[in-house]
Amino acid sequence: KPVKKAEAPPPDSLPTVVLETTRGRIVLELYRNQAPKTVGNILRHVAVHFYDGLTFHRVVPNFVIQTGSTLPDYTQVRTSSAPTVPNEAANGLKNERGTVALARFRDPASGGVQFYINLKANPELDFTARTVDGFGYCVFGRVTEGMEVADAIGRVRTATVKGVEERPVEPVVVTRAYLLERAATPQGAPAAPARP
């Protein structure tokens, strides 16, 4: 009998990204099934070390912390040549405490590399309709470890720096962002249930 050619395993539906920061470690579980284009774009940028050295440039207490564009001196912005991604906010996921969502400008499809962590439930950011005002912000993951680090970042002192509000006075830097390689599931063992 001919031997069947082994097929490549499907991509991990819940990839894990680690953010090492100057305030501690935050671990993110990403929902590839619910937001495939968003997660794919984030993972491609993680793979080329795009986030290494960037700051949490926007910190709003009891709301969100945001990263993905700004270097520690607040004068330089790191941009990506990759196109923006379609807004996948209509995926049923909500901006609950500890979730991770794609930041964007007013145009619903202007999200790319910037993302934020919700420090509390923010239902006003959820999808309600396919309109400019109703599209909301795409949730694509959640914090599984280090929420206390995110909360601590959310309490740092901020000021208007170089004309921009909500900037930490002492920059909080993502020193390294990387994909955590998951051990292969032994053959015959049940896979972990998909969440959320």
C-alpha positions in Angstrom: 0.0 0.0 0.0 1.3 3.5 -0.8 2.1 5.6 2.2 -0.2 8.7 2.5 1.6 12.0 2.3 1.4 13.8 5.7 -0.6 16.9 5.6 0.6 20.1 7.2 -1.2 20.7 10.5 -3.8 23.5 10.4 -2.7 26.8 11.8 -3.2 27.2 15.6 -6.6 28.6 16.1 -5.5 30.2 19.5 -2.0 31.4 18.9 -0.3 33.0 22.0 1.7 36.1 21.9 3.9 37.3 24.7 4.6 41.0 25.3 7.7 41.5 27.5 7.4 45.1 28.8 9.4 47.3 31.1 6.5 46.8 33.6 6.2 43.0 33.3 4.9 40.3 31.1 1.5 40.2 29.3 0.4 37.0 27.5 -2.3 37.3 24.8 -4.4 34.5 23.4 -5.6 35.4 19.9 -8.8 34.2 18.3 -7.8 33.3 14.7 -11.2 31.7 13.9 -13.2 34.8 14.8 -10.8 37.4 13.4 -8.5 35.6 10.9 -7.4 38.7 8.9 -6.7 40.7 12.0 -4.8 37.9 13.8 -2.9 37.1 10.7 -1.7 40.7 10.3 -0.7 41.0 14.0 1.2 37.7 13.8 3.1 38.7 10.7 4.2 41.9 12.4 5.2 40.0 15.6 7.3 37.7 13.4 9.4 40.6 12.0 9.8 42.1 15.5 7.7 45.2 14.6 6.5 45.7 18.2 9.9 45.4 19.8 10.9 48.8 21.2 7.5 50.5 20.9 5.7 52.1 23.8 2.2 52.0 25.2 1.8 55.4 23.8 -1.8 55.9 24.9 -2.9 55.2 28.5 -6.3 56.1 29.7 -7.0 55.0 33.4 -10.0 52.7 33.8 -10.4 52.5 30.0 -7.6 51.2 27.7 -3.8 51.0 27.2 -2.7 51.1 23.5 0.5 50.2 21.6 1.7 49.7 18.1 3.2 52.9 16.7 5.4 55.1 18.9 9.0 54.9 20.0 10.0 55.9 23.5 11.1 59.5 22.7 7.6 60.2 21.3 9.0 61.9 18.3 9.2 58.9 16.0 6.4 56.7 14.8 7.0 53.2 13.3 4.7 52.6 10.3 4.0 49.4 8.4 3.9 49.0 4.6 1.2 46.3 5.0 -2.3 47.3 4.0 -5.0 47.8 6.6 -7.3 45.0 7.4 -11.1 44.7 6.9 -13.0 45.4 10.1 -13.9 42.1 11.6 -15.8 43.6 14.6 -19.0 41.8 13.7 -17.6 38.5 15.0 -19.7 38.3 18.2 -16.8 39.2 20.5 -17.2 42.1 23.0 -14.9 44.7 24.4 -14.9 43.2 27.8 -12.2 43.7 30.5 -9.0 41.9 29.5 -9.9 41.6 25.8 -7.5 42.9 23.0 -8.9 44.8 20.1 -7.6 46.6 17.0 -7.3 50.3 17.2 -8.2 52.4 14.1 -9.1 55.9 12.9 -12.7 57.0 12.0 -12.7 54.8 8.8 -13.9 51.4 10.0 -11.4 49.7 7.8 -8.3 51.7 8.9 -7.0 49.3 11.5 -3.6 47.7 11.0 -1.0 47.3 13.7 -2.1 49.3 16.7 -4.1 47.5 19.3 -5.4 48.1 22.8 -6.2 46.1 26.0 -9.5 46.9 27.7 -9.0 47.7 31.3 -12.8 47.4 31.9 -15.8 46.5 29.9 -16.3 49.1 27.1 -19.6 48.2 25.4 -19.6 51.5 23.5 -16.7 50.1 21.4 -18.7 47.0 20.3 -20.1 46.4 16.8 -23.7 47.5 16.5 -24.2 48.1 12.8 -22.3 48.2 9.5 -22.1 52.0 9.5 -19.3 54.4 10.2 -20.6 55.1 13.7 -21.8 51.5 14.4 -18.9 49.4 13.2 -17.0 49.4 16.5 -13.6 47.9 17.1 -12.6 44.3 16.4 -11.8 42.2 19.4 -9.3 39.6 18.4 -7.9 38.1 21.7 -7.7 38.3 25.4 -5.1 38.6 28.2 -4.5 35.2 29.8 -1.6 36.2 32.0 -0.4 39.5 33.3 -3.7 41.5 33.6 -2.1 42.9 36.7 0.7 44.3 34.5 -1.9 45.9 32.2 -3.7 47.4 35.2 -0.4 48.8 36.5 0.4 50.3 33.1 -3.1 51.9 33.2 -2.2 53.6 36.5 1.1 55.3 35.3 1.3 59.0 35.4 0.4 60.6 32.0 0.6 64.1 30.6 0.4 65.9 27.3 3.7 65.2 25.6 4.7 67.0 22.4 1.0 68.1 22.0 -0.5 64.6 22.4 -2.6 63.7 25.5 -2.6 60.5 27.5 1.2 59.8 27.1 3.0 58.1 30.0 5.5 60.5 31.5 7.9 57.6 31.9 7.6 55.5 28.7 6.4 51.9 29.1 8.2 49.9 26.4 7.4 46.6 24.8 11.0 45.3 24.9 10.0 42.1 23.0 6.9 40.6 21.4 7.0 37.0 20.3 4.8 34.0 19.4 4.9 31.4 22.1 5.4 28.0 20.4 2.8 25.5 21.7 3.7 21.9 22.3 2.1 19.6 19.8 -1.0 17.7 21.1 -0.2 14.0 21.4 -2.0 11.9 18.8 -5.4 10.7 20.2 -5.4 13.3 23.0 -8.5 15.6 23.0 -7.7 19.1 21.8 -8.5 21.9 24.2 -12.0 23.4 23.5 -12.0 26.5 21.4 -12.8 29.7 23.2 -14.5 32.0 23.7 
